[in-house]
Amino acid sequence: MASIGIIYGSSTGNTRDVCRKLQLMLGRETADLLDVADATPADFDRYRNLILAVSTWGAGDLQDDWEEFYPDLDEVDFSGKRVAVLALGDQQHYGDAFCDCVPLLVDKVTERGGTVVGFTEPEGYNYIASRAERDGKLLGLILDEDNQADQTDARLKRWIPRLRKAFAG
Ligand SMILES: Cc1cc2nc3c(=O)[nH]c(=O)nc-3n(C[C@H](O)[C@H](O)[C@H](O)COP(=O)(O)O)c2cc1C
């Protein structure tokens, strides 16, 4: 069975497409892909390592399917799990709320006993403010398909070895 579960929510397909790419890069035998719209808390229990992928809507809100699932996260025991967050946003049009939904997932996972991994550096972005940034780090991999799609592959490629290491540890 795959050791990594990629669980994503996507309204217009951007996050889904990025996650399909990520799954191929990690290997289908290593990573399963699930839409959070079809997920149950039991799906989270199946994986020691999780990648939670979300896009940002409203003004810094979780994507709709994640928002709907959010109360169910209280039924997931994250203890012993390593969890990375991948988030999509638009730093040009939502520059003061760029990927602001990220801490909602990060803090919930931490509160429920999980270890959040896969932090990245904030260099190369042009946002004004983002709640995804804390203590000089981004709390996951942050992608912008609206303005920096040309950087997505390189960002994924840099993230994967870091993830593999964190998931192996
Ligand atoms: C109505 C609307 C609201 C949005 N709100 C935000 C936001 O608050 N912060 C942000 O970083 N991006 C925001 N975005 C950008 C989306 O997160 C971005 O387009 C993302 O790639 C969509 O991914 P998806 O197709 O997987 O849902 C918004 C986009 C729309 C259309």
The ligand as a MOL file (V3000), in Angstrom:
LIG
                    3D

  0  0  0     0  0            999 V3000
M  V30 BEGIN CTAB
M  V30 COUNTS 31 33 0 0 0
M  V30 BEGIN ATOM
M  V30 1 C -13.2690 34.4000 -5.9960 0
M  V30 2 C -11.8290 34.0090 -5.7370 0
M  V30 3 C -11.2870 34.2290 -4.4770 0
M  V30 4 C -9.9360 33.9230 -4.2180 0
M  V30 5 N -9.4050 34.2160 -2.9920 0
M  V30 6 C -8.0790 34.0360 -2.7950 0
M  V30 7 C -7.4580 34.4470 -1.5690 0
M  V30 8 O -8.0850 34.9750 -0.6430 0
M  V30 9 N -6.1210 34.2470 -1.4330 0
M  V30 10 C -5.3480 33.6870 -2.4090 0
M  V30 11 O -4.1470 33.5400 -2.2210 0
M  V30 12 N -5.9240 33.2770 -3.5850 0
M  V30 13 C -7.2440 33.4380 -3.8030 0
M  V30 14 N -7.8130 33.0460 -4.9900 0
M  V30 15 C -6.9920 32.3830 -6.0190 0
M  V30 16 C -7.1630 30.8450 -6.0630 0
M  V30 17 O -6.7670 30.2420 -4.8580 0
M  V30 18 C -6.3180 30.3090 -7.2270 0
M  V30 19 O -6.8520 30.7230 -8.4410 0
M  V30 20 C -6.1520 28.7960 -7.2160 0
M  V30 21 O -5.2060 28.4230 -8.1970 0
M  V30 22 C -7.4540 28.0520 -7.4790 0
M  V30 23 O -7.1840 26.6740 -7.3290 0
M  V30 24 P -8.3020 25.5360 -7.5540 0
M  V30 25 O -8.6890 25.5630 -8.9940 0
M  V30 26 O -7.6140 24.2650 -7.2080 0
M  V30 27 O -9.4370 25.8160 -6.6230 0
M  V30 28 C -9.1450 33.3450 -5.2500 0
M  V30 29 C -9.7180 33.1210 -6.5240 0
M  V30 30 C -11.0330 33.4580 -6.7590 0
M  V30 31 C -11.5950 33.2280 -8.1620 0
M  V30 END ATOM
M  V30 BEGIN BOND
M  V30 1 1 1 2
M  V30 2 1 2 3
M  V30 3 2 2 30
M  V30 4 2 3 4
M  V30 5 1 4 5
M  V30 6 1 4 28
M  V30 7 2 5 6
M  V30 8 1 6 7
M  V30 9 1 6 13
M  V30 10 2 7 8
M  V30 11 1 7 9
M  V30 12 1 9 10
M  V30 13 2 10 11
M  V30 14 1 10 12
M  V30 15 2 12 13
M  V30 16 1 13 14
M  V30 17 1 14 15
M  V30 18 1 14 28
M  V30 19 1 15 16
M  V30 20 1 16 17
M  V30 21 1 16 18
M  V30 22 1 18 19
M  V30 23 1 18 20
M  V30 24 1 20 21
M  V30 25 1 20 22
M  V30 26 1 22 23
M  V30 27 1 23 24
M  V30 28 2 24 25
M  V30 29 1 24 26
M  V30 30 1 24 27
M  V30 31 2 28 29
M  V30 32 1 29 30
M  V30 33 1 30 31
M  V30 END BOND
M  V30 END CTAB
M  END
